Amino acid sequence: MTTPEEKGRQASIDGFAHEHMVCGILMKRYQNVSLVDLPLSPYDIIIVFKNESDEEIIIRAQVKTAKTRVSFTGGTRGGVDRTYKSGVKSYRQSTKTSDVVIGYKPIDDDKFELYFIPTLLIEKWDSSSKSLKILSGLKNNYEILEKCKDESFVLEKAKEYNLV
């Protein structure tokens, strides 16, 4: 039988592992990708690439493990001890904290899905999470990732996918 402390520890390990896995997946595609080694940063990964106009694009990404939903909140603690002594409060991802939330849905050890949710949409929804079923148009949608800061593109696609 697994104790709540063991479940919390495993969830933390899974979260770190998923960040590394997403970083590796993106690195194979974009090359210039790095984990952020700043424990209080509101984002986990930096992605740098050149767009069609040869302009350098820098994307700040937050990785969230997703089973049935993707959470858009940060700053909270999981596991048994959820008490903060530092005064740090929870927050919702926004364009001030990151550019995209990447929902990592593990299917089994070799299979996964990535959901790219621009923080522009998170601000419009004013919601702390969304179901993966609702987000299906964003699944493995690298065009959304690459243009996550382009408000007109994101909103056009969001209407197409019935997200707004």
Secondary structure, DSSP 8 states (H G I E B T S, - for coil): ---HHHHHHHHHHHHHHHHHHHHHHHHHHHSEEEE---TT-S-SEEEEEE-TTS-EEEEEEEEEE-SSEEE-EES---SS----SS----EE--TTT-SEEEEEEEEETTEEEEEEEEHHHHHHHT-SEEETTTTGGGBT-HHHHHTTT-HHHHHHHHHHTT--
